[in-house]
Amino acid sequence: MHRDPIATVTDADLFEMRWQRARGDLMAPLLRLYGDRIDAGELHDRLHGLLAAKWADRPADLRRLDLARDLEPEWFCSHEMAGYVFYVDRFAGSMAAVADRIPYLRRLGIRYAHFMPCLMPRTGDSDGGYAVMDYGRIDPRLGTMDDFRTVTAAMRAAGISPCIDMVLNHTAKEHDWAMRARAGDPFYEGFYRLYDDATIPLQFEETLLEVFPDQAPGNFTWDAEMGKWVWTTFNSFQWDLNWENPEVFLAILAVILDLANAGAEVLRLDAVAFMWKRMGTICQNEPEVHDILQALNQAASVAAPATIFKAEAIVGPRELVPYLGAGRHTGKVCNLAYHNSLMVQFWSALASARTDLMTHTLRHHFPERFTGAEWATYIRCHDDIGWAITEGDAEAVGVTGPGHRKFLADFYAGRFPRSFARGADFQVNAATGDARTNGTLASLAGLEAAATAEEIELAIARILLGHSLIAAFGGVPLIYMGDEIGLLNDRTYRDDPHLAGDGRWMHRPAMDWNVADGAEAADTPAGRIWRGTRRVLRVRAQTPALAGNVASRILETGHDKLFCLERPGLDARVVALLNMTDKLQQIEARRVGLDAAALPPDLLTCSPPAQEGDRIRLPPYASLWIEEPRP
Ligand code: GLC
């Protein structure tokens, strides 16, 4: 009888094939990083052993998903992908209760769910959970790892990919590794960057920046108990790991694979820019960071291939691109990275009612597409907005970097004349005058300040414009919890001593389920924002040209009030036109490659765009998605 060879492929065969596929791309960066610290053969064998052990632990349904994703490696680039970001307690109360909210997420059109930090944090101030004490446990106030497994399985069944935060630049100072280091165990001392006296820290400080100059100035902390200085880029209780030590790589890789085996399909790698330190630099975006990311990603492709990596690197445009793969790392590092430049440019264009800086910056610095990778696009998240506008870009459009950054900080703090925003300053730097900004999408977009029906109208239009931008741009659009119902700033964090010192809590309000549950039918701003957001996501899900692996081409039209984008799909081309001002704008159809005599309908409204002669008309803050089938 004829024997079907496919039927004889065992799980062990699959593992070995994947190991062969990834081995070169995995070992090369590791040898560059650690070749002089560990014997190559030993590293190879330990890695193979670790991956085989984690693969052996991997549940059967996840192995099935692995196979599906091997066959469809760009699954996350689908036009149907859209993400939602939430704090477990503020969204659902507990880990187990998240499952009850799956129908809500599905109604909104969500296919990816980011659980904000939910591993066991230190007690007291934990930087919103980014100071992890135990990577193997869910925060006991939220539930257990078994609850997480149950919820991720339910999401998987509903076609939603769970994403979890993996903090790999630092641990809490109460983490077991740090406790052992403090107790003098040399193996764990090697996990951190410890110094007997201040000589080396002071040399590094000469070129380092400060992340939290207000609440945590400097980058080093004296630990009296240990009698040593510790590298602490963020808060004094977040100890930077020493990635020059291969043991750190192996230990963190084991954690990542355990989380993948618990059902996390996307790992949000926190603060990756800071992982490698080099004297005389700002110690961000060093080339070794990309070697580490490549090695982690390639290792996961062997033992948990269904998993993808998202880089959180909130850095300047030039430094951002390599996180999605450049040069020898092309197609091998992270699959997603936050497009913080797009986010900043959206707010900048709204405040200045001009799109020249936005068009220039986004055209100039970013490729139209990546290999096996795409953006995570967003308008707001749980962090402040840093006004990352470079001098060169500012000058290219006739403004100055410091002047424009100050304008944006003033505008969004509500200080600028006629500002519609109600944000707040964050980490004001007295030396440079730079300030970052806090505030929810709705409060920054004018809903909090709106006093008249017309102002409410404009605020809603700005919110939907933001969602239209991230959905049309290319990449996975991420909706931050509550933004789909226009939640306003919540200032009650000031009453909680553990939160009061960190103004970012202002834009992390708890979900308002009374509003959300009724939003579908409500004739309120919340209802209109909810339906508008869902519409944007639905239309996107029906439009293959908006998939993440279709080029994202910014059109230079010379019109400095409109942002114009082209998505050249195979079967159709979509032109997205966004009016970033509160005035009616017009543009000749041919300037965006359209024929005024035969304009196809706008996908968002299903009606033909308003026209005057050969010009397309856009009401204040309107967006049009015009799809032109290919001949
Ligand atoms: C990331 C997080 C931020 C946190 C920091 C340190 O930037 O988004 O909230 O404070 O990392 O972990």
Boltz pocket constraint, residues with backbone or C-beta under 6 A from the ligand:
constraints:
  - pocket:
      binder: B
      contacts: [[A, 127], [A, 128], [A, 130], [A, 131], [A, 167], [A, 234], [A, 270], [A, 271], [A, 312], [A, 382], [A, 383]]
      max_distance: 6.0
